[in-house]
């Protein structure tokens, strides 16, 4: 289980609960200068994650990903979505009806005519996509994600270490 709260020093922390080990780990938010992110990410990943660009519809191979596993932030590797919440929305972008608890933050986006809800990784702030209220049960929500902002980790494979 993952959740996030404000630490006493006003820095956000992300709590990751390992059910098997029965431990909870606090992970501080990750702040890096833009030049550091540019060296770690492709130009397209950087544009989407830290400039809020949008990849073209139907361009991500994650649209066809059907295996069990986790989708992690492509920048810092924080787990964001379980594959069981992924569904085919028909929009051309990977879509999910629920994130891992408290793994995402939201802001209002006024770049279009109507305001939208933008969501981002709670740890590094990387832009993931937009939240809409036209998803399937049980939430009625559609987290419309840029595939380039995610990395898929198949079930049974170890998660990558969180970037520092």
PyMOL CGO cylinders between C-alpha atoms (Angstrom):
from pymol import cmd
from pymol.cgo import CYLINDER

trace = [
    CYLINDER, 0.00, 0.00, 0.00, 1.25, 3.51, -0.79, 0.3, 1, 1, 1, 1, 1, 1,
    CYLINDER, 1.25, 3.51, -0.79, 0.05, 6.77, 0.76, 0.3, 1, 1, 1, 1, 1, 1,
    CYLINDER, 0.05, 6.77, 0.76, 1.42, 10.29, 1.09, 0.3, 1, 1, 1, 1, 1, 1,
    CYLINDER, 1.42, 10.29, 1.09, 1.25, 12.91, 3.84, 0.3, 1, 1, 1, 1, 1, 1,
    CYLINDER, 1.25, 12.91, 3.84, 3.07, 16.05, 4.90, 0.3, 1, 1, 1, 1, 1, 1,
    CYLINDER, 3.07, 16.05, 4.90, 6.06, 15.48, 7.15, 0.3, 1, 1, 1, 1, 1, 1,
    CYLINDER, 6.06, 15.48, 7.15, 6.71, 17.76, 10.16, 0.3, 1, 1, 1, 1, 1, 1,
    CYLINDER, 6.71, 17.76, 10.16, 9.29, 19.73, 8.15, 0.3, 1, 1, 1, 1, 1, 1,
    CYLINDER, 9.29, 19.73, 8.15, 6.56, 20.43, 5.52, 0.3, 1, 1, 1, 1, 1, 1,
    CYLINDER, 6.56, 20.43, 5.52, 8.12, 18.14, 2.93, 0.3, 1, 1, 1, 1, 1, 1,
    CYLINDER, 8.12, 18.14, 2.93, 5.75, 15.55, 1.59, 0.3, 1, 1, 1, 1, 1, 1,
    CYLINDER, 5.75, 15.55, 1.59, 6.57, 11.92, 2.15, 0.3, 1, 1, 1, 1, 1, 1,
    CYLINDER, 6.57, 11.92, 2.15, 5.26, 8.86, 0.44, 0.3, 1, 1, 1, 1, 1, 1,
    CYLINDER, 5.26, 8.86, 0.44, 4.62, 5.85, 2.66, 0.3, 1, 1, 1, 1, 1, 1,
    CYLINDER, 4.62, 5.85, 2.66, 5.09, 2.45, 1.08, 0.3, 1, 1, 1, 1, 1, 1,
    CYLINDER, 5.09, 2.45, 1.08, 3.69, -0.52, 2.99, 0.3, 1, 1, 1, 1, 1, 1,
    CYLINDER, 3.69, -0.52, 2.99, 5.19, -3.93, 2.34, 0.3, 1, 1, 1, 1, 1, 1,
    CYLINDER, 5.19, -3.93, 2.34, 2.45, -6.34, 3.44, 0.3, 1, 1, 1, 1, 1, 1,
    CYLINDER, 2.45, -6.34, 3.44, 4.72, -9.40, 3.28, 0.3, 1, 1, 1, 1, 1, 1,
    CYLINDER, 4.72, -9.40, 3.28, 7.45, -7.85, 5.44, 0.3, 1, 1, 1, 1, 1, 1,
    CYLINDER, 7.45, -7.85, 5.44, 4.89, -6.01, 7.64, 0.3, 1, 1, 1, 1, 1, 1,
    CYLINDER, 4.89, -6.01, 7.64, 6.83, -2.73, 7.43, 0.3, 1, 1, 1, 1, 1, 1,
    CYLINDER, 6.83, -2.73, 7.43, 6.05, 0.80, 6.28, 0.3, 1, 1, 1, 1, 1, 1,
    CYLINDER, 6.05, 0.80, 6.28, 8.77, 2.89, 4.66, 0.3, 1, 1, 1, 1, 1, 1,
    CYLINDER, 8.77, 2.89, 4.66, 8.67, 6.68, 4.36, 0.3, 1, 1, 1, 1, 1, 1,
    CYLINDER, 8.67, 6.68, 4.36, 10.07, 8.06, 1.13, 0.3, 1, 1, 1, 1, 1, 1,
    CYLINDER, 10.07, 8.06, 1.13, 10.63, 11.79, 0.74, 0.3, 1, 1, 1, 1, 1, 1,
    CYLINDER, 10.63, 11.79, 0.74, 9.52, 13.59, -2.36, 0.3, 1, 1, 1, 1, 1, 1,
    CYLINDER, 9.52, 13.59, -2.36, 12.20, 13.78, -5.02, 0.3, 1, 1, 1, 1, 1, 1,
    CYLINDER, 12.20, 13.78, -5.02, 13.31, 17.14, -6.38, 0.3, 1, 1, 1, 1, 1, 1,
    CYLINDER, 13.31, 17.14, -6.38, 15.91, 17.33, -9.12, 0.3, 1, 1, 1, 1, 1, 1,
    CYLINDER, 15.91, 17.33, -9.12, 16.99, 20.24, -11.30, 0.3, 1, 1, 1, 1, 1, 1,
    CYLINDER, 16.99, 20.24, -11.30, 15.73, 20.06, -14.91, 0.3, 1, 1, 1, 1, 1, 1,
    CYLINDER, 15.73, 20.06, -14.91, 19.20, 19.29, -16.27, 0.3, 1, 1, 1, 1, 1, 1,
    CYLINDER, 19.20, 19.29, -16.27, 19.38, 16.14, -14.11, 0.3, 1, 1, 1, 1, 1, 1,
    CYLINDER, 19.38, 16.14, -14.11, 16.02, 14.89, -15.42, 0.3, 1, 1, 1, 1, 1, 1,
    CYLINDER, 16.02, 14.89, -15.42, 17.11, 15.63, -19.01, 0.3, 1, 1, 1, 1, 1, 1,
    CYLINDER, 17.11, 15.63, -19.01, 20.08, 13.28, -18.63, 0.3, 1, 1, 1, 1, 1, 1,
    CYLINDER, 20.08, 13.28, -18.63, 17.94, 10.47, -17.17, 0.3, 1, 1, 1, 1, 1, 1,
    CYLINDER, 17.94, 10.47, -17.17, 14.96, 10.64, -19.54, 0.3, 1, 1, 1, 1, 1, 1,
    CYLINDER, 14.96, 10.64, -19.54, 14.37, 10.65, -23.28, 0.3, 1, 1, 1, 1, 1, 1,
    CYLINDER, 14.37, 10.65, -23.28, 13.42, 14.01, -24.82, 0.3, 1, 1, 1, 1, 1, 1,
    CYLINDER, 13.42, 14.01, -24.82, 9.81, 12.81, -25.17, 0.3, 1, 1, 1, 1, 1, 1,
    CYLINDER, 9.81, 12.81, -25.17, 9.66, 11.61, -21.56, 0.3, 1, 1, 1, 1, 1, 1,
    CYLINDER, 9.66, 11.61, -21.56, 11.07, 14.90, -20.29, 0.3, 1, 1, 1, 1, 1, 1,
    CYLINDER, 11.07, 14.90, -20.29, 8.59, 16.93, -22.37, 0.3, 1, 1, 1, 1, 1, 1,
    CYLINDER, 8.59, 16.93, -22.37, 5.62, 14.96, -21.03, 0.3, 1, 1, 1, 1, 1, 1,
    CYLINDER, 5.62, 14.96, -21.03, 6.74, 14.54, -17.42, 0.3, 1, 1, 1, 1, 1, 1,
    CYLINDER, 6.74, 14.54, -17.42, 8.18, 18.00, -16.75, 0.3, 1, 1, 1, 1, 1, 1,
    CYLINDER, 8.18, 18.00, -16.75, 6.71, 20.26, -19.45, 0.3, 1, 1, 1, 1, 1, 1,
    CYLINDER, 6.71, 20.26, -19.45, 3.19, 18.70, -19.38, 0.3, 1, 1, 1, 1, 1, 1,
    CYLINDER, 3.19, 18.70, -19.38, 3.27, 17.79, -23.08, 0.3, 1, 1, 1, 1, 1, 1,
    CYLINDER, 3.27, 17.79, -23.08, 0.89, 15.13, -24.43, 0.3, 1, 1, 1, 1, 1, 1,
    CYLINDER, 0.89, 15.13, -24.43, 2.04, 12.19, -26.52, 0.3, 1, 1, 1, 1, 1, 1,
    CYLINDER, 2.04, 12.19, -26.52, 0.07, 11.42, -29.70, 0.3, 1, 1, 1, 1, 1, 1,
    CYLINDER, 0.07, 11.42, -29.70, -2.90, 9.08, -29.22, 0.3, 1, 1, 1, 1, 1, 1,
    CYLINDER, -2.90, 9.08, -29.22, -2.29, 5.39, -30.00, 0.3, 1, 1, 1, 1, 1, 1,
    CYLINDER, -2.29, 5.39, -30.00, 1.49, 5.94, -29.90, 0.3, 1, 1, 1, 1, 1, 1,
    CYLINDER, 1.49, 5.94, -29.90, 2.21, 3.98, -26.72, 0.3, 1, 1, 1, 1, 1, 1,
    CYLINDER, 2.21, 3.98, -26.72, 2.87, 0.25, -26.71, 0.3, 1, 1, 1, 1, 1, 1,
    CYLINDER, 2.87, 0.25, -26.71, 1.38, 0.24, -23.19, 0.3, 1, 1, 1, 1, 1, 1,
    CYLINDER, 1.38, 0.24, -23.19, -2.06, 0.51, -24.80, 0.3, 1, 1, 1, 1, 1, 1,
    CYLINDER, -2.06, 0.51, -24.80, -1.74, -3.18, -25.65, 0.3, 1, 1, 1, 1, 1, 1,
    CYLINDER, -1.74, -3.18, -25.65, -0.17, -4.26, -22.33, 0.3, 1, 1, 1, 1, 1, 1,
    CYLINDER, -0.17, -4.26, -22.33, -2.44, -6.92, -20.80, 0.3, 1, 1, 1, 1, 1, 1,
    CYLINDER, -2.44, -6.92, -20.80, -0.10, -8.74, -18.39, 0.3, 1, 1, 1, 1, 1, 1,
    CYLINDER, -0.10, -8.74, -18.39, -0.42, -8.59, -14.61, 0.3, 1, 1, 1, 1, 1, 1,
    CYLINDER, -0.42, -8.59, -14.61, 1.98, -6.16, -12.98, 0.3, 1, 1, 1, 1, 1, 1,
    CYLINDER, 1.98, -6.16, -12.98, 2.53, -2.58, -11.91, 0.3, 1, 1, 1, 1, 1, 1,
    CYLINDER, 2.53, -2.58, -11.91, 2.85, 0.67, -13.82, 0.3, 1, 1, 1, 1, 1, 1,
    CYLINDER, 2.85, 0.67, -13.82, 5.50, 2.91, -12.23, 0.3, 1, 1, 1, 1, 1, 1,
    CYLINDER, 5.50, 2.91, -12.23, 6.44, 6.54, -12.86, 0.3, 1, 1, 1, 1, 1, 1,
    CYLINDER, 6.44, 6.54, -12.86, 9.00, 6.63, -15.68, 0.3, 1, 1, 1, 1, 1, 1,
    CYLINDER, 9.00, 6.63, -15.68, 10.93, 9.37, -13.87, 0.3, 1, 1, 1, 1, 1, 1,
    CYLINDER, 10.93, 9.37, -13.87, 11.27, 8.19, -10.25, 0.3, 1, 1, 1, 1, 1, 1,
    CYLINDER, 11.27, 8.19, -10.25, 9.85, 4.62, -10.44, 0.3, 1, 1, 1, 1, 1, 1,
    CYLINDER, 9.85, 4.62, -10.44, 7.15, 5.12, -7.78, 0.3, 1, 1, 1, 1, 1, 1,
    CYLINDER, 7.15, 5.12, -7.78, 4.35, 2.56, -8.35, 0.3, 1, 1, 1, 1, 1, 1,
    CYLINDER, 4.35, 2.56, -8.35, 1.25, 4.42, -9.59, 0.3, 1, 1, 1, 1, 1, 1,
    CYLINDER, 1.25, 4.42, -9.59, -1.22, 1.86, -10.98, 0.3, 1, 1, 1, 1, 1, 1,
    CYLINDER, -1.22, 1.86, -10.98, -1.93, -1.85, -10.70, 0.3, 1, 1, 1, 1, 1, 1,
    CYLINDER, -1.93, -1.85, -10.70, -2.66, -3.60, -13.99, 0.3, 1, 1, 1, 1, 1, 1,
    CYLINDER, -2.66, -3.60, -13.99, -6.01, -4.73, -12.57, 0.3, 1, 1, 1, 1, 1, 1,
    CYLINDER, -6.01, -4.73, -12.57, -7.23, -1.10, -12.81, 0.3, 1, 1, 1, 1, 1, 1,
    CYLINDER, -7.23, -1.10, -12.81, -6.27, -0.71, -16.49, 0.3, 1, 1, 1, 1, 1, 1,
    CYLINDER, -6.27, -0.71, -16.49, -9.03, -0.80, -19.10, 0.3, 1, 1, 1, 1, 1, 1,
    CYLINDER, -9.03, -0.80, -19.10, -9.61, 0.00, -22.77, 0.3, 1, 1, 1, 1, 1, 1,
    CYLINDER, -9.61, 0.00, -22.77, -11.16, 3.48, -22.91, 0.3, 1, 1, 1, 1, 1, 1,
    CYLINDER, -11.16, 3.48, -22.91, -11.03, 3.87, -26.68, 0.3, 1, 1, 1, 1, 1, 1,
    CYLINDER, -11.03, 3.87, -26.68, -9.18, 7.18, -26.33, 0.3, 1, 1, 1, 1, 1, 1,
    CYLINDER, -9.18, 7.18, -26.33, -5.78, 6.05, -27.59, 0.3, 1, 1, 1, 1, 1, 1,
    CYLINDER, -5.78, 6.05, -27.59, -4.02, 6.48, -24.24, 0.3, 1, 1, 1, 1, 1, 1,
    CYLINDER, -4.02, 6.48, -24.24, -3.49, 3.96, -21.43, 0.3, 1, 1, 1, 1, 1, 1,
    CYLINDER, -3.49, 3.96, -21.43, -6.40, 4.42, -19.04, 0.3, 1, 1, 1, 1, 1, 1,
    CYLINDER, -6.40, 4.42, -19.04, -7.01, 3.33, -15.46, 0.3, 1, 1, 1, 1, 1, 1,
    CYLINDER, -7.01, 3.33, -15.46, -10.04, 3.58, -13.17, 0.3, 1, 1, 1, 1, 1, 1,
    CYLINDER, -10.04, 3.58, -13.17, -8.04, 3.87, -9.90, 0.3, 1, 1, 1, 1, 1, 1,
    CYLINDER, -8.04, 3.87, -9.90, -4.46, 4.67, -8.87, 0.3, 1, 1, 1, 1, 1, 1,
    CYLINDER, -4.46, 4.67, -8.87, -2.52, 3.07, -6.05, 0.3, 1, 1, 1, 1, 1, 1,
    CYLINDER, -2.52, 3.07, -6.05, -3.72, 4.91, -2.93, 0.3, 1, 1, 1, 1, 1, 1,
    CYLINDER, -3.72, 4.91, -2.93, -2.21, 8.38, -2.54, 0.3, 1, 1, 1, 1, 1, 1,
    CYLINDER, -2.21, 8.38, -2.54, 0.43, 7.86, -5.25, 0.3, 1, 1, 1, 1, 1, 1,
    CYLINDER, 0.43, 7.86, -5.25, -0.85, 10.82, -7.28, 0.3, 1, 1, 1, 1, 1, 1,
    CYLINDER, -0.85, 10.82, -7.28, -1.37, 14.51, -6.69, 0.3, 1, 1, 1, 1, 1, 1,
    CYLINDER, -1.37, 14.51, -6.69, -3.77, 16.72, -8.66, 0.3, 1, 1, 1, 1, 1, 1,
    CYLINDER, -3.77, 16.72, -8.66, -3.97, 20.32, -9.86, 0.3, 1, 1, 1, 1, 1, 1,
    CYLINDER, -3.97, 20.32, -9.86, -6.44, 22.28, -11.98, 0.3, 1, 1, 1, 1, 1, 1,
    CYLINDER, -6.44, 22.28, -11.98, -5.30, 22.71, -15.59, 0.3, 1, 1, 1, 1, 1, 1,
    CYLINDER, -5.30, 22.71, -15.59, -6.59, 25.78, -17.45, 0.3, 1, 1, 1, 1, 1, 1,
    CYLINDER, -6.59, 25.78, -17.45, -4.72, 25.20, -20.75, 0.3, 1, 1, 1, 1, 1, 1,
    CYLINDER, -4.72, 25.20, -20.75, -7.89, 24.23, -22.61, 0.3, 1, 1, 1, 1, 1, 1,
    CYLINDER, -7.89, 24.23, -22.61, -11.17, 26.16, -22.85, 0.3, 1, 1, 1, 1, 1, 1,
    CYLINDER, -11.17, 26.16, -22.85, -12.67, 24.18, -19.97, 0.3, 1, 1, 1, 1, 1, 1,
    CYLINDER, -12.67, 24.18, -19.97, -10.65, 23.53, -16.81, 0.3, 1, 1, 1, 1, 1, 1,
    CYLINDER, -10.65, 23.53, -16.81, -9.43, 19.97, -16.32, 0.3, 1, 1, 1, 1, 1, 1,
    CYLINDER, -9.43, 19.97, -16.32, -7.86, 18.02, -13.49, 0.3, 1, 1, 1, 1, 1, 1,
    CYLINDER, -7.86, 18.02, -13.49, -4.21, 17.22, -14.16, 0.3, 1, 1, 1, 1, 1, 1,
    CYLINDER, -4.21, 17.22, -14.16, -2.57, 14.49, -12.10, 0.3, 1, 1, 1, 1, 1, 1,
    CYLINDER, -2.57, 14.49, -12.10, 1.08, 13.89, -11.37, 0.3, 1, 1, 1, 1, 1, 1,
    CYLINDER, 1.08, 13.89, -11.37, 3.38, 11.54, -9.46, 0.3, 1, 1, 1, 1, 1, 1,
    CYLINDER, 3.38, 11.54, -9.46, 3.21, 12.35, -5.74, 0.3, 1, 1, 1, 1, 1, 1,
    CYLINDER, 3.21, 12.35, -5.74, 6.95, 11.72, -5.36, 0.3, 1, 1, 1, 1, 1, 1,
    CYLINDER, 6.95, 11.72, -5.36, 8.65, 13.59, -8.24, 0.3, 1, 1, 1, 1, 1, 1,
    CYLINDER, 8.65, 13.59, -8.24, 5.79, 15.76, -9.54, 0.3, 1, 1, 1, 1, 1, 1,
    CYLINDER, 5.79, 15.76, -9.54, 6.06, 14.29, -13.05, 0.3, 1, 1, 1, 1, 1, 1,
    CYLINDER, 6.06, 14.29, -13.05, 2.96, 14.99, -15.16, 0.3, 1, 1, 1, 1, 1, 1,
    CYLINDER, 2.96, 14.99, -15.16, 1.10, 11.78, -15.96, 0.3, 1, 1, 1, 1, 1, 1,
    CYLINDER, 1.10, 11.78, -15.96, -2.16, 12.85, -17.56, 0.3, 1, 1, 1, 1, 1, 1,
    CYLINDER, -2.16, 12.85, -17.56, -5.69, 14.06, -16.87, 0.3, 1, 1, 1, 1, 1, 1,
    CYLINDER, -5.69, 14.06, -16.87, -8.55, 12.77, -14.75, 0.3, 1, 1, 1, 1, 1, 1,
    CYLINDER, -8.55, 12.77, -14.75, -12.06, 12.56, -16.19, 0.3, 1, 1, 1, 1, 1, 1,
    CYLINDER, -12.06, 12.56, -16.19, -15.38, 11.51, -14.65, 0.3, 1, 1, 1, 1, 1, 1,
    CYLINDER, -15.38, 11.51, -14.65, -16.43, 9.18, -17.48, 0.3, 1, 1, 1, 1, 1, 1,
    CYLINDER, -16.43, 9.18, -17.48, -14.74, 5.95, -16.40, 0.3, 1, 1, 1, 1, 1, 1,
    CYLINDER, -14.74, 5.95, -16.40, -16.15, 2.53, -15.60, 0.3, 1, 1, 1, 1, 1, 1,
    CYLINDER, -16.15, 2.53, -15.60, -17.38, 1.21, -12.24, 0.3, 1, 1, 1, 1, 1, 1,
    CYLINDER, -17.38, 1.21, -12.24, -16.41, 1.00, -9.48, 0.3, 1, 1, 1, 1, 1, 1,
    CYLINDER, -16.41, 1.00, -9.48, -15.00, 4.57, -9.48, 0.3, 1, 1, 1, 1, 1, 1,
    CYLINDER, -15.00, 4.57, -9.48, -16.52, 6.24, -12.54, 0.3, 1, 1, 1, 1, 1, 1,
    CYLINDER, -16.52, 6.24, -12.54, -13.10, 7.84, -13.08, 0.3, 1, 1, 1, 1, 1, 1,
    CYLINDER, -13.10, 7.84, -13.08, -10.75, 7.68, -16.05, 0.3, 1, 1, 1, 1, 1, 1,
    CYLINDER, -10.75, 7.68, -16.05, -7.09, 8.38, -15.41, 0.3, 1, 1, 1, 1, 1, 1,
    CYLINDER, -7.09, 8.38, -15.41, -5.97, 9.09, -18.98, 0.3, 1, 1, 1, 1, 1, 1,
    CYLINDER, -5.97, 9.09, -18.98, -2.19, 8.57, -18.88, 0.3, 1, 1, 1, 1, 1, 1,
    CYLINDER, -2.19, 8.57, -18.88, 0.64, 9.33, -21.25, 0.3, 1, 1, 1, 1, 1, 1,
    CYLINDER, 0.64, 9.33, -21.25, 2.27, 5.96, -21.89, 0.3, 1, 1, 1, 1, 1, 1,
    CYLINDER, 2.27, 5.96, -21.89, 5.72, 7.52, -22.12, 0.3, 1, 1, 1, 1, 1, 1,
    CYLINDER, 5.72, 7.52, -22.12, 5.30, 8.72, -18.50, 0.3, 1, 1, 1, 1, 1, 1,
    CYLINDER, 5.30, 8.72, -18.50, 4.96, 5.12, -17.29, 0.3, 1, 1, 1, 1, 1, 1,
    CYLINDER, 4.96, 5.12, -17.29, 7.13, 2.03, -17.11, 0.3, 1, 1, 1, 1, 1, 1,
    CYLINDER, 7.13, 2.03, -17.11, 5.51, -1.41, -16.86, 0.3, 1, 1, 1, 1, 1, 1,
    CYLINDER, 5.51, -1.41, -16.86, 6.92, -3.99, -14.45, 0.3, 1, 1, 1, 1, 1, 1,
    CYLINDER, 6.92, -3.99, -14.45, 5.44, -7.48, -15.02, 0.3, 1, 1, 1, 1, 1, 1,
    CYLINDER, 5.44, -7.48, -15.02, 4.25, -9.44, -11.99, 0.3, 1, 1, 1, 1, 1, 1,
    CYLINDER, 4.25, -9.44, -11.99, 7.07, -11.57, -10.60, 0.3, 1, 1, 1, 1, 1, 1,
    CYLINDER, 7.07, -11.57, -10.60, 9.82, -9.19, -11.72, 0.3, 1, 1, 1, 1, 1, 1,
    CYLINDER, 9.82, -9.19, -11.72, 11.47, -6.97, -9.10, 0.3, 1, 1, 1, 1, 1, 1,
    CYLINDER, 11.47, -6.97, -9.10, 10.51, -3.32, -9.03, 0.3, 1, 1, 1, 1, 1, 1,
    CYLINDER, 10.51, -3.32, -9.03, 13.33, -0.95, -9.96, 0.3, 1, 1, 1, 1, 1, 1,
    CYLINDER, 13.33, -0.95, -9.96, 14.93, 0.88, -7.05, 0.3, 1, 1, 1, 1, 1, 1,
    CYLINDER, 14.93, 0.88, -7.05, 13.41, 4.33, -6.57, 0.3, 1, 1, 1, 1, 1, 1,
    CYLINDER, 13.41, 4.33, -6.57, 15.59, 7.00, -8.15, 0.3, 1, 1, 1, 1, 1, 1,
    CYLINDER, 15.59, 7.00, -8.15, 17.38, 9.32, -5.78, 0.3, 1, 1, 1, 1, 1, 1,
]
cmd.load_cgo(trace, "trace")
